[in-house]
Amino acid sequence: MKLKDRHSNVKMQAKQINRRKLSADIPDKDERIRERIIQKLWRGITIDTEFTVRGGGKIEIISPGSWNHEEGPDFLNAMLRVNGKIIRGDVEIHQRSSDWTRHSHSQSPHYSNVILHAVMLDDLKDPVTPSGVPVFELPFSLPPKKDYQPQEIEENAETNFCRDFFHSASDEDARIFLTDAGIERFRNKSTAILSDMIAFGSDRAFLKYFFDAFGYKKNRTAFAKLFSRFSEYDRTEINQHSTTILWGESGLLPNQSKEAFPDDKMQSFVSDCWKQWWPLRKSAREKINWTRNAIRPLNSPERRLAALCIMLEKFENSPIDFFLRIVRSNTYPSAFWPAVRNILKIQCQLWENHASFGSILPKNVSLAGESFLLEITLNVILPSLYAYAVLKKDRTLSRYALDSYLILPPEQDNSIIRAAAEKWFKHPDKKRIILNSTALRQGTLHVYKEFCEKASGRCAQCLLSCSVRY
């Protein structure tokens, strides 16, 4: 037999062996069910036992995490001890290690917090995924068909005392419980802002958190550094040149001699920025590191910064006074959010048409949609007004800010809200009925982060579940 043919035969045999290991007498046609079985096996894995991963590292599962039936990693908020160090994060389950690349997880922001890729077969023989996540080949085999019970796999039957609590409580009692938690979360944000108002002044404290909101998870550090540099300029410079200062200090302005601009409007914009920036520039600075990995083009650093520049011009360097005028013009709290949504609406033909300096979008897209405006209203604007009211001992304003917060429409779903709803509510309709306002959803985030996450999904050790039981 020729060497080439022998090699082909060996490869064919290896593929057949791998296929047999994965099928385990379960029909190949239903990959989803097979992964559900693997997920169930992971959930029941022996905890506090040390395993060896490829490359010789040691891993101990302290908590497998909460089973996630929504978009994103299969298990959220797991707790592991890796080479003696305790880490928290998400776990993704697959049949093969190559499925990570096949499912394009490296390009999805949903998987940025994954700390372990657990698989039945490490067909790539690589200790980490392309994103650098450790790969762990699970120490068990799929069960034979005779032991396969679909109903046991589909249900999320964790010992869950909070689910029993929400099931037995009336909808009104559940809303009161989560609203109280939402108010606590709101006041915690306001307290942090108040501390900065006392230390640095009301407007500067507001802007610190405002800049942070534009960074999301990926670019918060970059926007914080940009805010620090922006704050070094005096009031007159900021009043006259805020947009130029931000573009210049950001380090995002491209080199005109090297960049190929898609149209004359963008080229003219960059040229004008450079001309205004050179006389203002304080000194040569280290470049700010902007993250682009797993970020949608519509949320690029350039588009976020363009939106920030336009909003700052609206504030005229006095954001607190700007929003106080909105309060005075809208007597009832129910009118505040519609007024903010209308006043902060951004129109910028240049950046609505571009994803970056060198990239045109197929169609115009707003720089700040309604969901983003709602996000900064609940996370920055209203907590800042509440903090300012506490600072000035203005009870009318504090009541107005809190009431405006309590009647905000529901914010968008995120992975935590979905995970909490899956964990707490036996019936899907319960989520729609109960979580129908921003305050209720913020309360859900507060309870989940303060109790579920700190217990890493171990319900029996959660302080809240203990209080529910006793």
Sequence and secondary structure as in RCSB ss.txt:
>XXXX:A:sequence
MKLKDRHSNVKMQAKQINRRKLSADIPDKDERIRERIIQKLWRGITIDTEFTVRGGGKIEIISPGSWNHEEGPDF
LNAMLRVNGKIIRGDVEIHQRSSDWTRHSHSQSPHYSNVILHAVMLDDLKDPVTPSGVPVFELPFSLPPKKDYQP
QEIEENAETNFCRDFFHSASDEDARIFLTDAGIERFRNKSTAILSDMIAFGSDRAFLKYFFDAFGYKKNRTAFAK
LFSRFSEYDRTEINQHSTTILWGESGLLPNQSKEAFPDDKMQSFVSDCWKQWWPLRKSAREKINWTRNAIRPLNS
PERRLAALCIMLEKFENSPIDFFLRIVRSNTYPSAFWPAVRNILKIQCQLWENHASFGSILPKNVSLAGESFLLE
ITLNVILPSLYAYAVLKKDRTLSRYALDSYLILPPEQDNSIIRAAAEKWFKHPDKKRIILNSTALRQGTLHVYKE
FCEKASGRCAQCLLSCSVRY
>XXXX:A:secstr
  HHHHHHHHHHHHHHHHHHHHHTTS TT HHHHHHHHHHHHHT  TT EEE TTS EEEEEE  EE  SSS SE
EEEEEEETTEEEEEEEEEEEETTHHHHTTGGG GGGTTEEEEEEEE TT  SB TTS BEEE SS    GGG  H
HHHHS     HHHHHHHHS HHHHHHHHHHHHHHHHHHHHHHHHHHHHHH HHHHHHHHHHHHHHTTTTHHHHHH
HHHHHTTS HHHHHHHHHHHHHHHHT    TTT   SSHHHHHHHHHHHHHHHHH  S         TT  GGG 
HHHHHHHHHHHHHHHTT HHHHHHHHHHH  SGGGHHHHHHHHT    HHHHSEEETTEE SS   SS HHHHHH
HIIIIIHHHHHHHHHHHT HHHHHHHHHHHHT       HHHHHHHHHH SSHHHHHHH  SHHHHHHHHHHIII
IITTTTT GGG HHHHHHH 
